[in-house]
Amino acid sequence: MITIKEGSHSFFLLRILSVAGEISQYSLDIMGSEQTYKRLVHKMCEVQEYRNARTGERLTVKALIKSGAGKYKTIRLHKKAKKLLEWIGTAEYYENNLEFIEPESRKN
């Protein structure tokens, strides 16, 4: 179980991703201990139970997605992680500024 509370590694990572949209796996060392964040990202890429420290509410969801290969690997929020963004107060910003847009159909 991962607890989402202000000041925790999980809170910080979710907040960064809610503003940036995606980050390179190789930039994790900028946020602190690279090893700690790599372990956290690995956990959050699997279905986990999350607990809101303020309300006690629980949610079981896959929060992150890794894409790309090698040095181009990036980390993004899974679309089912919107509830976690509500817990940390960044859901509205994410939905208004970083929502994925479907590509227009190509005309032949």
Stockholm file with secondary structure:
# STOCKHOLM 1.0

chainA/1-108         MITIKEGSHSFFLLRILSVAGEISQYSLDIMGSEQTYKRLVHKMCEVQEYRNARTGERLTVKALIKSGAGKYKTIRLHKKAKKLLEWIGTAEYYENNLEFIEPESRKN
#=GR chainA/1-108 SS CEEECTTSHHHHHHHHHHHHSEEEGGGGGGTSCHHHHHHHHHHHTSCEEEEETTTCCEEEECCEEEESCGGGCEEEECGGGHHHHHHHTCHHHHHHHSCCCCCCCCCC
#=GC SS_cons         CEEECTTSHHHHHHHHHHHHSEEEGGGGGGTSCHHHHHHHHHHHTSCEEEEETTTCCEEEECCEEEESCGGGCEEEECGGGHHHHHHHTCHHHHHHHSCCCCCCCCCC
//
